[in-house]
Amino acid sequence: MAITRRDLVRGLGAGILGVGVMSGCGRGRGGDPPSPAPTAEALEEPDIPLVIGQLGAAYGRMAAFEEAIAVSLEEARIDVNARWEGLFGHEAVLLERHVMQEPGEDLTGVIEELAGAGATCLITSIDEESLIAAMPAIVAAGMAVIDVFTSGMSVRADDVQTSNLLMRLSPDDTILAARYSEIALGAESDRGGAPGTVAFLSEDTAQGRSLLHELEFYLNPRSGRIVSEQFYAVGEIGDIGARVEAVLQEPPALLVLNGGQESAPFLSALYEATLDEGNRPTIEIPARLSPAATVDYSQLPLAEDLVPKCLASATGYQPGGEISEEHVAMMLNRSSDFLRTGYAYSQQGYDAFIMACLAAQHALSVKGTALAAAVPAILTGSESCTDYEGCRRVMQTALEAKGRATVAYTGRMGKLELGPQSDARVGTLRSYSWSAAHELEDGEATAFESAE
């Protein structure tokens, strides 16, 4: 699609504030990034398209969200180009999505191919191990990475070199562990375990091990503890009865289930094991479920095998703010299946594409290092805006007047700020409950903020 570029002032004199390139190490904790250094260079939009690559996965816990993320990225691309006239006088390019089919795939060649096609930004929704393995090739290609999915802290280990190119939009395990731990520490039920006790049941993944570590790190200094930990192969919970027995050996104040839809049969068996002769529970154990387990079980075949009310004490979560009618309509226009599967991580996918475009506009560059430096800045600027066109207009209007303006984009996810490591520091997540018939109730959005 041919797009008419705005005529921008060129050749500005010395002393005008330029874009600069900020070091990721110098970012403040949630405040505005350092101001760009003065430069004598002209302020102008580059005559080059922004090219974005994308990586997804169709296995493990990622599989449940693959279609929603892919659709949301494509819809964001359509909005930017067809609705809002692109970027820098060109269509923003979203390259064909590469979807991993099994763990351990070597992504080096894929990343090189994306770089060869001009990609300077990569939007990912793969697991922690795959992202870590891909980082050397990503760094070598100089791509900014906006990850919409991972939460595990192994990605931020000292030996993982990201060169300040990696940003993560979903709450990480330090945030999740703090929330879960506070629930356990504040428990007061006469039918539950001792305050601060947590039973942990998880798929055996890097993210699962990370969440357990963060729970221990938070609980132990506060007189809390893990009373039961169990790991199992992805999607293969095994002997549910034995796992229930292990949890009930010392009933906890909180049960953390970090798996998929196998969480519901487990909770059903756990609930049934606590019933007395009058079918009344003798023990009440609040449970917290992961995004992959936060689904409407009443629409699944396994619902007929679940004990009524077995999910009554469970709460699930999904990253992101309230799902707007506009977002729902956008997704359902592509597939009515989302009524059944939900919209988890689709807000992140949509916003990731918009944020990449706004970062390029802020930086007046499509270079990967410039994009990575600019993404935190477009979330915490002085002018609030809620869509691509509104934010871009603020920046372009200032540019046409030989000045600069900064924006604070609040998109489909709700308010978001990135912290010192470019992980989500401030944001929103939705909590869900279930009816006695295992129907997923409407989600309630609550804010989170990192303690760092």
C-alpha positions as CSV (number, residue, x, y, z in Angstrom):
1,M,0.0,0.0,0.0
2,A,1.5,3.3,-1.0
3,I,1.4,5.9,1.8
4,T,2.1,9.6,1.5
5,R,4.8,10.7,3.9
6,R,4.5,13.8,6.0
7,D,6.9,16.5,5.0
8,L,9.1,16.9,8.0
9,V,11.6,19.7,8.7
10,R,15.1,18.6,7.8
11,G,18.5,20.0,8.6
12,L,17.9,21.5,12.0
13,G,20.7,23.5,13.5
14,A,23.0,22.5,16.4
15,G,21.6,22.4,19.8
16,I,18.3,20.7,18.9
17,L,17.5,17.7,21.2
18,G,18.2,14.5,19.2
19,V,17.1,11.0,19.8
20,G,20.4,9.5,21.0
21,V,20.7,5.9,22.0
22,M,20.3,5.2,25.7
23,S,22.1,2.5,27.5
24,G,19.7,-0.1,29.0
25,C,21.9,-0.2,32.1
26,G,21.0,3.4,32.9
27,R,17.3,2.9,33.1
28,G,15.6,4.1,36.3
29,R,13.3,2.0,38.4
30,G,10.0,2.8,36.7
31,G,10.6,6.5,36.1
32,D,11.3,8.2,32.8
33,P,14.5,6.9,31.1
34,P,17.4,9.3,30.9
35,S,16.9,12.1,28.4
36,P,18.6,11.7,25.0
37,A,21.8,13.6,24.6
38,P,21.9,16.8,22.5
39,T,23.0,16.3,18.9
40,A,23.6,18.5,15.9
41,E,22.0,15.9,13.6
42,A,18.7,16.6,11.8
43,L,15.5,15.3,13.3
44,E,13.7,13.3,10.7
45,E,11.9,10.1,10.1
46,P,14.0,7.5,8.3
47,D,12.8,6.4,4.9
48,I,12.9,2.7,5.7
49,P,10.2,0.2,6.9
50,L,10.2,-1.4,10.3
51,V,10.5,-5.2,9.9
52,I,9.4,-7.4,12.8
53,G,9.9,-11.1,13.1
54,Q,7.9,-13.5,15.3
55,L,8.5,-16.8,17.1
56,G,5.9,-19.0,18.7
57,A,5.6,-22.6,19.9
58,A,2.9,-25.2,19.5
59,Y,3.9,-27.5,22.4
60,G,3.9,-27.4,26.2
61,R,2.1,-24.6,28.0
62,M,2.6,-22.2,25.0
63,A,0.4,-24.3,22.8
64,A,-2.8,-23.1,24.5
65,F,-2.1,-19.5,23.6
66,E,-0.4,-19.8,20.2
67,E,-3.4,-19.0,18.0
68,A,-4.5,-16.1,20.2
69,I,-1.0,-14.5,20.1
70,A,-0.6,-15.0,16.4
71,V,-4.0,-13.5,15.6
72,S,-3.4,-10.5,17.8
73,L,-0.1,-9.7,16.2
74,E,-1.7,-9.9,12.7
75,E,-4.6,-7.7,13.8
76,A,-2.1,-5.1,15.2
77,R,-0.3,-5.1,11.9
78,I,-3.6,-4.5,10.0
79,D,-4.5,-1.7,12.3
80,V,-1.1,0.1,12.0
81,N,-1.1,-0.2,8.2
82,A,-4.7,-0.1,7.0
83,R,-6.2,2.0,9.7
84,W,-3.4,4.3,10.7
85,E,-1.2,4.6,7.5
86,G,1.8,2.7,8.6
87,L,5.1,4.1,9.9
88,F,7.7,6.3,8.3
89,G,5.6,6.4,5.0
90,H,5.8,2.6,4.7
91,E,3.8,-0.4,5.9
92,A,5.2,-2.0,9.0
93,V,6.2,-5.5,8.1
94,L,5.4,-8.6,10.1
95,L,7.4,-11.5,8.7
96,E,5.9,-15.0,8.5
97,R,5.6,-16.6,12.0
98,H,7.9,-19.4,12.8
99,V,6.3,-21.8,15.2
100,M,8.4,-24.3,17.1
101,Q,6.9,-27.8,17.0
102,E,9.0,-29.4,19.7
103,P,11.5,-28.4,22.5
104,G,15.1,-28.1,21.7
105,E,14.8,-26.8,18.2
106,D,17.9,-24.9,17.1
107,L,16.6,-21.4,16.2
108,T,20.0,-20.0,14.9
109,G,19.1,-20.5,11.3
110,V,15.6,-19.1,11.7
111,I,17.0,-15.9,13.4
112,E,19.6,-15.5,10.7
113,E,16.9,-15.8,8.1
114,L,14.8,-13.2,9.8
115,A,17.7,-10.9,10.1
116,G,18.4,-11.4,6.4
117,A,14.9,-10.4,5.7
118,G,15.5,-7.1,7.5
119,A,14.0,-7.8,10.9
120,T,15.4,-5.6,13.7
121,C,12.7,-6.5,16.2
122,L,11.5,-10.0,17.3
123,I,8.3,-10.7,19.2
124,T,8.5,-14.0,21.0
125,S,6.2,-16.4,22.9
126,I,8.4,-19.4,23.5
127,D,9.6,-21.1,26.6
128,E,12.4,-20.0,28.8
129,E,14.9,-22.7,27.7
130,S,14.3,-21.9,24.0
131,L,14.6,-18.1,24.6
132,I,17.9,-18.5,26.5
133,A,19.3,-20.8,23.7
134,A,18.3,-18.3,21.0
135,M,19.8,-15.2,22.7
136,P,23.3,-15.5,21.3
137,A,22.0,-15.5,17.7
138,I,19.6,-12.7,18.5
139,V,22.3,-10.6,20.1
140,A,24.6,-11.3,17.1
141,A,21.8,-10.0,14.8
142,G,21.3,-7.0,16.9
143,M,17.5,-7.5,17.3
144,A,15.3,-6.0,20.0
145,V,13.2,-8.7,21.6
146,I,9.8,-8.1,23.0
147,D,8.7,-11.3,24.8
148,V,5.0,-11.6,25.7
149,F,5.1,-14.9,27.5
150,T,7.9,-16.0,29.8
151,S,8.1,-15.4,33.5
152,G,10.9,-17.6,34.6
153,M,14.0,-15.9,36.2
154,S,16.5,-18.2,34.5
155,V,16.2,-15.9,31.5
156,R,17.8,-13.2,33.7
157,A,20.6,-15.3,35.1
158,D,24.1,-13.7,35.0
159,D,25.3,-16.1,32.3
160,V,22.5,-15.2,29.9
161,Q,23.8,-12.3,27.8
162,T,20.9,-10.3,26.4
163,S,22.9,-7.0,25.7
164,N,19.9,-5.1,27.0
165,L,17.9,-6.2,24.0
166,L,15.3,-8.3,25.8
167,M,12.0,-6.9,27.2
168,R,9.3,-8.9,28.9
169,L,5.7,-7.8,29.2
170,S,4.1,-10.4,31.5
171,P,4.7,-10.5,35.3
172,D,7.7,-12.5,36.2
173,D,8.1,-15.2,38.8
174,T,9.3,-12.8,41.5
175,I,5.9,-10.9,41.2
176,L,3.9,-14.1,41.2
177,A,5.7,-15.6,44.1
178,A,5.3,-12.5,46.2
179,R,1.5,-12.5,45.5
180,Y,1.1,-16.2,46.3
181,S,3.3,-16.0,49.4
182,E,1.4,-13.1,50.9
183,I,-1.8,-15.1,50.5
184,A,-0.3,-18.0,52.4
185,L,1.3,-15.8,55.1
186,G,-2.0,-14.1,55.7
187,A,-4.1,-17.3,55.9
188,E,-6.5,-17.5,58.9
189,S,-8.8,-20.3,58.1
190,D,-9.5,-22.9,60.8
191,R,-9.9,-25.5,58.1
192,G,-6.6,-24.8,56.4
193,G,-2.9,-25.3,57.1
194,A,-0.6,-23.2,59.2
195,P,-0.1,-19.6,57.9
196,G,2.8,-19.4,55.5
197,T,2.7,-23.1,54.4
198,V,2.6,-23.8,50.7
199,A,2.2,-27.0,48.7
200,F,3.6,-26.7,45.2
201,L,2.7,-28.9,42.2
202,S,4.2,-28.1,38.8
203,E,5.2,-29.3,35.4
204,D,8.9,-29.9,35.4
205,T,10.1,-26.9,33.4
206,A,12.6,-24.1,33.9
207,Q,9.7,-21.8,34.7
208,G,8.3,-24.3,37.3
209,R,11.7,-24.5,39.0
210,S,12.0,-20.8,38.9
211,L,8.7,-20.2,40.6
212,L,9.5,-22.7,43.3
213,H,12.8,-20.9,44.0
214,E,11.2,-17.5,44.2
215,L,8.5,-18.9,46.6
216,E,11.2,-20.2,48.9
217,F,13.2,-17.0,48.6
218,Y,10.1,-15.0,49.7
219,L,8.7,-17.4,52.3
220,N,11.7,-18.6,54.2
221,P,12.8,-15.2,55.8
222,R,9.1,-14.6,56.8
223,S,8.7,-17.9,58.7
224,G,6.9,-19.5,55.7
225,R,7.9,-22.8,54.0
226,I,7.2,-25.2,51.3
227,V,5.6,-28.3,52.9
228,S,5.2,-30.3,49.7
229,E,6.8,-30.0,46.3
230,Q,6.0,-32.2,43.3
231,F,7.1,-32.0,39.7
232,Y,5.8,-34.0,36.8
233,A,6.5,-34.2,33.0
234,V,4.6,-31.6,31.0
235,G,0.9,-32.6,30.7
236,E,1.5,-36.0,32.4
237,I,0.5,-35.6,36.1
238,G,0.6,-39.3,36.7
239,D,-0.9,-40.9,39.8
240,I,-3.3,-38.2,41.0
241,G,-4.3,-40.2,44.1
242,A,-0.7,-40.4,45.2
243,R,-0.2,-36.7,44.6
244,V,-3.3,-35.9,46.6
245,E,-2.1,-38.0,49.5
246,A,1.3,-36.2,49.5
247,V,-0.4,-32.8,49.7
248,L,-2.7,-34.0,52.6
249,Q,0.1,-35.3,54.7
250,E,0.5,-31.7,55.9
251,P,-2.3,-29.6,54.6
252,P,-1.0,-26.2,53.5
253,A,-2.4,-22.7,53.8
254,L,-2.1,-22.4,50.0
255,L,-1.8,-24.9,47.1
256,V,0.0,-23.6,44.0
257,L,-0.8,-25.5,40.8
258,N,1.6,-24.5,38.1
259,G,0.4,-26.7,35.2
260,G,-2.3,-27.1,32.6
261,Q,-5.8,-28.5,32.5
262,E,-4.7,-31.5,34.5
263,S,-5.1,-29.1,37.5
264,A,-8.9,-29.6,37.5
265,P,-8.9,-33.4,37.9
266,F,-6.3,-33.1,40.6
267,L,-8.5,-30.5,42.5
268,S,-11.5,-32.7,42.0
269,A,-9.7,-35.7,43.6
270,L,-8.3,-33.5,46.4
271,Y,-11.7,-32.1,47.2
272,E,-13.3,-35.5,47.2
273,A,-10.6,-36.8,49.6
274,T,-11.6,-34.1,52.1
275,L,-15.3,-34.8,52.2
276,D,-16.9,-36.3,55.4
277,E,-19.9,-38.6,55.4
278,G,-22.2,-35.7,54.9
279,N,-20.2,-34.6,51.8
280,R,-18.9,-31.6,53.6
281,P,-15.2,-30.7,53.2
282,T,-13.2,-31.1,56.4
283,I,-10.2,-29.2,55.0
284,E,-10.3,-26.1,52.8
285,I,-7.2,-25.5,50.8
286,P,-7.2,-22.4,48.6
287,A,-5.5,-23.0,45.3
288,R,-3.9,-20.7,42.7
289,L,-3.8,-21.9,39.1
290,S,-1.6,-20.8,36.2
291,P,-2.8,-19.2,33.0
292,A,-2.8,-22.5,31.1
293,A,-5.2,-23.9,33.7
294,T,-7.5,-20.9,33.8
295,V,-10.1,-22.1,31.3
296,D,-13.8,-22.8,31.3
297,Y,-13.9,-26.4,32.3
298,S,-17.7,-26.7,31.9
299,Q,-17.1,-26.7,28.1
300,L,-14.5,-29.5,28.2
301,P,-15.2,-33.2,28.1
302,L,-13.5,-33.8,31.4
303,A,-16.1,-31.7,33.2
304,E,-18.4,-34.7,33.6
305,D,-15.8,-36.3,35.7
306,L,-15.3,-33.4,38.1
307,V,-16.9,-33.3,41.5
308,P,-19.3,-30.4,41.9
309,K,-17.8,-27.3,43.7
310,C,-14.3,-28.8,43.4
311,L,-13.0,-25.5,41.9
312,A,-14.8,-23.3,44.4
313,S,-11.6,-22.6,46.4
314,A,-9.5,-22.1,43.3
315,T,-8.4,-18.8,41.7
316,G,-6.7,-18.6,38.3
317,Y,-4.9,-15.7,36.7
318,Q,-4.0,-14.3,33.3
319,P,-1.6,-11.4,32.6
320,G,-3.3,-8.2,31.4
321,G,-6.1,-5.8,32.2
322,E,-9.8,-6.0,31.5
323,I,-10.7,-7.4,28.1
324,S,-12.4,-4.6,26.2
325,E,-15.3,-5.0,23.9
326,E,-13.1,-3.8,21.1
327,H,-10.6,-6.5,21.8
328,V,-13.2,-9.2,22.0
329,A,-14.8,-8.1,18.8
330,M,-11.4,-8.1,17.0
331,M,-10.6,-11.6,18.1
332,L,-14.1,-13.1,17.5
333,N,-14.0,-11.6,14.0
334,R,-11.2,-14.0,13.3
335,S,-12.6,-17.0,15.1
336,S,-15.6,-17.8,17.3
337,D,-13.4,-20.5,18.9
338,F,-12.0,-17.8,21.2
339,L,-15.3,-17.8,23.1
340,R,-14.2,-21.3,24.2
341,T,-10.4,-20.9,24.4
342,G,-10.2,-17.3,25.7
343,Y,-8.0,-14.3,25.0
344,A,-5.0,-14.9,27.3
345,Y,-1.8,-13.2,26.0
346,S,-3.6,-11.7,23.0
347,Q,-3.4,-8.3,24.7
348,Q,0.3,-8.7,25.0
349,G,0.7,-9.7,21.4
350,Y,-1.3,-6.8,20.1
351,D,0.5,-4.3,22.3
352,A,4.0,-5.7,21.5
353,F,3.5,-4.8,17.8
354,I,2.2,-1.4,18.6
355,M,5.0,-0.7,21.1
356,A,7.6,-1.7,18.5
357,C,6.2,0.8,16.1
358,L,6.0,3.6,18.7
359,A,9.5,2.9,19.8
360,A,10.7,3.3,16.2
361,Q,8.8,6.6,16.0
362,H,10.3,7.8,19.3
363,A,13.8,6.8,18.3
364,L,13.5,7.9,14.6
365,S,15.2,4.6,13.9
366,V,14.5,1.0,13.2
367,K,17.8,-0.2,14.6
368,G,17.5,-2.9,17.2
369,T,19.5,-1.2,19.9
370,A,17.5,2.0,19.4
371,L,14.2,0.1,19.6
372,A,15.3,-1.6,22.8
373,A,16.2,1.7,24.4
374,A,13.0,3.4,23.3
375,V,10.4,0.8,24.4
376,P,10.6,1.7,28.1
377,A,10.5,5.4,27.2
378,I,7.2,5.2,25.3
379,L,5.5,3.8,28.4
380,T,6.5,6.5,30.8
381,G,6.5,9.8,28.8
382,S,4.6,13.0,29.5
383,E,1.7,12.6,27.1
384,S,-0.8,9.9,27.8
385,C,-2.3,8.0,24.8
386,T,-4.1,4.7,24.3
387,D,-3.6,3.7,20.7
388,Y,-1.0,3.9,18.0
389,E,-2.4,6.9,16.1
390,G,-2.9,9.0,19.2
391,C,0.7,8.4,20.4
392,R,2.2,8.8,17.0
393,R,0.4,12.1,16.4
394,V,1.8,13.5,19.6
395,M,5.4,12.7,18.5
396,Q,4.9,13.8,14.9
397,T,3.3,17.1,15.8
398,A,6.2,18.0,18.0
399,L,8.7,16.9,15.4
400,E,7.1,19.1,12.7
401,A,7.5,22.0,15.1
402,K,11.2,21.2,15.4
403,G,10.8,19.7,18.9
404,R,10.3,16.4,20.7
405,A,7.5,15.0,22.8
406,T,7.3,11.8,24.8
407,V,4.3,9.5,25.2
408,A,3.0,7.1,27.9
409,Y,1.2,4.4,26.0
410,T,-1.4,2.5,27.9
411,G,-2.6,-0.2,25.5
412,R,-4.8,-3.3,25.6
413,M,-2.8,-4.7,28.6
414,G,-3.5,-1.6,30.7
415,K,-0.8,0.4,32.4
416,L,2.7,-1.1,32.0
417,E,6.2,0.0,33.1
418,L,9.4,-1.9,32.7
419,G,12.0,-2.2,35.5
420,P,15.8,-2.1,35.6
421,Q,16.1,-5.4,33.7
422,S,13.3,-4.5,31.3
423,D,10.9,-6.9,32.9
424,A,7.4,-5.7,33.7
425,R,7.6,-3.7,36.9
426,V,4.1,-2.2,37.0
427,G,1.2,-3.8,35.3
428,T,-2.1,-5.6,35.6
429,L,-3.4,-9.2,35.7
430,R,-6.8,-10.7,35.8
431,S,-8.0,-13.1,38.6
432,Y,-10.7,-15.7,37.8
433,S,-12.9,-18.0,39.8
434,W,-15.2,-20.9,38.9
435,S,-18.9,-21.7,39.6
436,A,-20.1,-24.9,41.2
437,A,-20.6,-26.2,37.7
438,H,-17.0,-25.4,36.7
439,E,-17.9,-22.4,34.6
440,L,-15.2,-19.7,34.4
441,E,-16.5,-16.5,36.0
442,D,-15.7,-13.0,34.7
443,G,-12.1,-11.9,35.4
444,E,-11.2,-9.1,37.8
445,A,-8.3,-6.9,36.9
446,T,-5.9,-5.9,39.7
447,A,-2.6,-4.0,39.5
448,F,0.8,-5.4,40.4
449,E,4.0,-3.7,41.2
450,S,7.5,-5.2,41.7
451,A,9.0,-4.7,45.1
452,E,12.3,-3.8,43.5
